[in-house]
Structures are given as structure tokens and as C-alpha cells.
Amino acid sequence: MFKWFSKNGHHKTEPEKPTERRVVIDVQDVTKVYKMGEVEVHALRGVSLQIYEGEVVSIMGPSGSGKSTLMNILGCLDQPSSGVYKLDGVDVSVMPEQDLARIRNKKIGFVFQSFNLLKRTSALRQVELPLIYGGTSGRGKKARAALEAVGLGQRLDHLPSELSGGQQQRVAIARALVNEPAMILADEPTGNLDSRSGTEVMQIFQSLNREKGMTTVFVTHDPWIARHTQRVIMLRDGIIIADREVANPLVAGEVERPSEAEELEGLFRDAYYGGKREEYN
């Protein structure tokens, strides 16, 4: 299943990449410390990684591993306590909030588990919102094109209550790509969907990557989603313990999903316990 494996602790170890590929995400020795009274919680402990243009990557880890903190930093929703984070060549580590808001609008397309749609707003208007915030012209035409790209060209005027869960998530994906961001950051995008709708959503993500070269980062606990991506980064206790390329990513809809227990057993056995004891030190 996987052709490359390493555990890197505090140190950065990456798969070899063709030199012509542009780095979209460049994280260098990032830490995050939360202070709760007199107690310090070290959520990230020197994380380093690079994600290249056109990659589809999963970030995984158990509760408390730091993956949500890393997601917030990658999405410019939070900033590191130390270290450097460059997004599309721009250092956003210490950028003022007003500038971060512009970065979020222009450089990052967010897709959330709960869709985050406005209840009384049509699909077309939902997708126009990032363009309105960014002061972009030709909003209607661009929003329409984004909805057509996810198969909702006939649902432009529908409210969320008139759409299925899978269709609502497609609206969210269209909203994420309408500004042509540097990357899409998807937080458990199939978590609230049935298996059929989840497969359809993964087909859209894979199509966007295949046809448009869209860089996509999934933050997920689901090993089945991870097997549809090109690379898996696993965290534990605030450090990266595995960074692996998937040799043969699954094509959404072509393989029947096994039981969750089988998926978890295989993936976590390989990632967490497949190496030597000293590699964890």
C-alpha cells in the first residue's frame, strides 16, 4: 500500500520530490504552546513539513495529537508560538490579523464537516460570498462556473434545506474554489455524509486535483479517506511520527469500503508500531 516510510520526531524528513514542483506549504520547526493559568500545554513540538503544488495530503492523528492545532495554523486561523510558516511563498507566521484575513480569503479554500452554509441563502449566493468579501468583479459568472464544476449547475437557486447533505457539501466545495486558492483545506469533509454521498464528494476532490492540479489537505481521523490521498502525515503528542507516500491511492467509487476496524488496524499498526523503538525517541 505504501512505498515510503519514516518517523522523524522533531526533525524534518520528507519524501523526495521533483525539483520543478512549487512548495505551497512550508512549515519549519513550528511550536504551539497554550497557557491555561499557570499550566502550559504544548500542542505542537517542533513540526516541520512541506506540501507541494498539486499534492493531495491527509493529516491524521488521535485526539490530543495536535492535528487540529496544525490545521488551524495551516488555515491561518491561528499562529505558531515559534517557528516559520510560509504559505505560497508568503511568511504568515507573524502577520497582522487584517492581513491574515486577506490571505484566508485569497489563498485558502475551506471545507468543513458541517458545511457552514447560511440557511436562507441560495447556492449561487453562498458561493459568491468569498468574492463579495474580496471585492471581486464578475461574481455571478464565477460562482455559477464553480457550481457547475461540482455538478450543481441545475441547483443555483436552491436553499440548503432543499439540498441533500452531499449537495450541501458540494456547494461548500464550490465556495472553497471560487477564488482559485493556493490550496483547499478540508476538515473531515465526509464526516456528516452517508457512504454514497461521501464517495461522490471524494470523487469531486480527486477530479479537481486531476483536472486542475488543486493542492488539497485533508484533516481526518478516517483511514479510508487517507487511502484516497497521495500522502499521509501522522501526528502524535505534537510531533510528526510518520510521513508516507501512498503507492497506489484508491480511486473514489472503485473499491468497496472494508470495516472501520480493519482499516484502523492496518493503518495504525504500520504507522505507529512498524518501526524500531529508538525511532520514537
N, C-alpha and C positions, 0 to 999 in steps of 0.2 A: 504493500500500500504506500509506504513512504520510502523515499530513496535517500533521505539525508537526515541526520540527527545530531544534535549537540545539546549539552547543558552548559550554560555559561555563567551561572551565578551572578556576580557583579560585573562581569566582563562582557564586552560585546563580541559575539561571534555570529557571523551571517553567512547565508548561502552565497556562493559565487554568482554574480550577476553580469550579464553582458555590459560592457563599459558604456555603450551608447544609450542605455536606459537612464532616464532622469529620475533623481531621487525626489519624491513628493513629500515623504515624512522622514525627518532626520532627528532622532531623539538621542541625546548624548548625556549619559550619566545623570539622568533625571531622578530627583528625590521629591517626595511629598510628605510633609510632616504636619499633622493636625494637632493643635493644642486644645486639650479639654481640661480646663483648670490647670492643675499642676502636672497633668499627665500628657505625655507626648505619644501620639500614635504614628508610627512610621508606615505609611500606606505603600510607598514606593521607595526602594532602597538601591538606587543607582541603576536605573533601567536604561539600556541603550539598544536602539534598533533602527533599521532603515526599511522603508517600504517604497518600492519603485513604481513609476508610472505604468499603469496597466495591470498591476498585480491585484489579485483577489485574495485577501488575507483574513483568517479568523484569529481573534484573540480569545483565549479560553482560560479558565481557572475556577477553582472552587470559591465559595463565599469567603470573603476576607483576603483573597489573593492579591487584590489591588487592581483587578481588571476594570472595575467601574471608575476608579480614580484615574487610571490611564486613559480610559475613554473620554472622561471629562477634559483631560489635558489635551488629548489629540483633537477634540472638538472645540478647543479654545473656550470652554465653559469654566475652566479653572487654569491656574498657572502653577508651575513647579516651584518648590521651595528652593531648589538649586538645580543646576544643570541647564542645558540648552535644548530648545525645541524649535526646529525650523520647519515651517510648512510651505511647500512650493518655493523654497529658497528664501523665505522671509522669517527672520527670528521673531517669534511671537512670545518668547519666554517672559519678557518684562514689558510687554506692550500695554499702553493705557486701555481701559475698558472701551472707550469710544472707538478706538482703532480696532480692537478685538471684535466689536460688533460688526464692523465693515468686513473683516476677514471672514467671520461666520457667514455673512450674507453672500459673499462673492466666492469664497474658496471651498466651502463645506456644504454638502447636501446631507441633511439629517433625515433618517428614517427610524421611527420609534416603534416599539412593540404595540403601543396603544393608539397609533395612527395620528393623534393630536390634530384632528380636524375640527373646524368650527361648525357647530350644529346647524346653524341657519344660513350656511354659505354654500353656494353651488360648487361643483367640482372645478369648473373653469376659474371661478373667483379664488378658490383655495390655492390654485397653482399660480395665480397672478400675484399673490401676496408678497413673495420674496422680491419680485420685480418692482412692486409698488414701493417697498421699503428701500430698494436700491435706486429708485428714480429712473428706472429703465423705460425706454420708449418701445412701442410696438408690443405691449404686454399681451393683448388678446391673442395675437398671432402666435407668439412664442408659447403661451400657455396651452393653446389648442394643439400645437405641434407636440408638446411634451405629453399631453394626454393621449394623443393618437399613437405615440411611441409605446405606450403601455397598454394599448388596446381598449381605450375608453373614449374613442372619438365619437361614439354614439351616446355618451353619458355626460356631456358637458354641463347640462343644466340640472343634474340630479343633486339632491342634498344627501349628506351622509346617511340619513335614515332610509333613503331609497336605494342604497347600495349594500351589497354583501360585504362581509369582512374582508375578503380578498380584494374586492373592488376598491374599498376604502384604502387599503394598503397600497394599491396601485396609484391612487390619487396622491398619496404621500410620497411615493417614489417619483411621480411626475413633478411634484413640488420640489423635491430634492434636486432634480436635474435641470430644472428650467433655467437656472443661472449658469449652466455649464461649469460646475465647480471643479476644483482640482481633485476632489475625492468625495465619495459617498461614505458616510459613517452610519452603519446600521446596527441598532441596539435591539437584539432579539426580534428581528423583523417578522418572523413567522410564529412567534410565541403565542399569539392570540388567535391563530388560524387553525382550521381543520387541516388534515393532511393534504387533501386535494388543493385547497387554496394556497397552502404553504409551498407545494410543489410549483404551482403557477407563478408565485412570487419569485421563487428561486430561478425559474426559467427566465423571468424578466431580467433579473440581475445578471445572469450568465449571458443573455443576449446583449445587454448593454456593454458588458465587458468585451464580448467577441466582436461586436459591430462598431463600437465607439471607443474601445480601449479604456473604459471607465475604471479608474482605480477605486476599489471598494474594500472597506474594512468592516468586518462583522465582529461584534462583541457578543459572544454567545456561550451558553453552557451546553449546547446541543452538539454532540459529536457528529450527528448526521449532517447538520449544516456544514460543519467543518470539513467533512469529506467532499463537499461540493466546491471547496475553495482550493487555491493553488498552494497555500502555505498556512501552517498553524503555529501560532506563538502561544506558549502556555506559561502562565504565571503561578507562583506560589509564594506566599509570605512576602510579597512586594518585590520579587526578583523574577527574571525570566529563567525558567529551568529547561525549556525546550524551544527550539525554533527550527521547524522542519518543513521541507517542501513535500507536497503531496505528489507522488509519482504519476498517478492516474486519477485526477479529480473526477468525481461522478458527474454525469450529465443529468440534470433535474428531469425526473419523469421516466428515466430509462431503467432504473433499478428499484425494486420494491424495498421498502424500509424494513430492516430487521427489528427485533425488540430493542427497546432502550437499554435494557440490562446488558445485552450482548455488545451493543455499541460502546457503552461506558467501560465495560470490562476490557475490551480490546484496546481502545484508545488510551485509557488511563494506565493500563498495565505497561504499554510501550513507553508512554511519555514520562511517567513518574518513576517507574521501577525498572526500566530497561537498561540502566547504565550502572557504572560502578559507584560504590558508596562514596568515594572521595570526590566524585564529580558534584556532589551536593554541598560540599564544604566551601 
